Amino acid sequence: MLKEGGKVLSFQVDVTSEINNQILIVGTIKECQNIAIWINTVGVNQPNKLVPSSEKTTIDRLINIDIKETGLCIKLIMPIMIK
């Protein structure tokens, strides 16, 4: 990608914060002028346990961060990408 003149950006943000997600998107647009590809890799480290032996709070945290917050970022970025 870089050889073709593209850019790769990486950010570390609190994905549970809608404001942080908006700052991330605005920062990307400022750097690149538009967004053609968005790779959203959200994840949180979990104890080395299978789900059946995990506590409910651990499962809630996994779902809240790995799934819900990915959806939040998609909700914010898609209208911009569609323009």
C-alpha positions in Angstrom: 0.0 0.0 0.0 2.8 2.4 0.9 4.6 1.7 -2.3 1.5 2.8 -4.2 1.4 6.1 -2.4 -1.2 5.1 0.2 -1.1 5.8 4.0 -1.5 3.5 6.9 -2.6 5.1 10.2 -2.8 3.6 13.6 -4.5 5.1 16.7 -4.9 3.9 20.2 -8.1 5.3 21.6 -10.8 4.4 24.2 -13.4 2.8 21.8 -16.0 3.0 24.5 -16.1 6.8 24.1 -18.1 8.2 21.2 -16.1 11.4 21.5 -12.8 9.4 21.1 -14.2 7.7 18.1 -15.2 11.0 16.5 -11.7 12.4 17.3 -10.2 9.3 15.6 -12.4 9.8 12.5 -11.7 13.6 12.3 -8.0 12.9 12.7 -8.0 10.4 9.9 -9.9 12.8 7.5 -7.4 15.6 8.4 -4.5 13.4 7.6 -5.9 11.7 4.5 -8.7 14.0 3.2 -11.0 11.0 2.7 -11.5 7.5 4.0 -11.7 4.7 1.4 -10.8 1.7 3.6 -11.4 1.4 7.3 -10.1 -1.6 9.3 -11.6 -1.6 12.7 -9.7 -4.0 14.9 -11.2 -3.6 18.4 -10.3 -6.2 21.0 -9.6 -6.6 24.7 -7.5 -9.2 26.4 -9.4 -11.8 28.3 -8.3 -14.4 30.8 -7.1 -17.6 29.2 -10.4 -19.4 29.8 -13.1 -21.0 27.6 -16.4 -19.1 27.7 -18.2 -21.8 29.7 -15.8 -21.3 32.6 -15.7 -17.5 32.4 -17.5 -15.1 34.8 -20.5 -13.2 33.5 -18.6 -9.9 34.0 -15.8 -11.2 31.7 -18.3 -12.2 29.0 -20.1 -8.8 29.3 -16.8 -6.9 28.9 -15.9 -9.0 25.9 -19.2 -8.4 24.2 -19.3 -4.7 25.2 -15.9 -3.9 23.8 -15.3 -6.4 21.0 -18.8 -6.2 19.4 -20.8 -3.1 20.7 -17.9 -0.7 20.3 -17.0 -2.0 16.8 -20.6 -1.3 15.9 -20.4 2.3 17.4 -17.4 3.1 15.2 -19.1 1.6 12.1 -22.2 3.8 12.9 -20.0 6.9 13.0 -17.7 6.1 10.0 -20.2 4.7 7.4 -22.1 8.0 6.7 -18.7 9.7 6.0 -17.5 6.9 3.7 -20.8 6.8 1.8 -20.5 10.6 0.9 
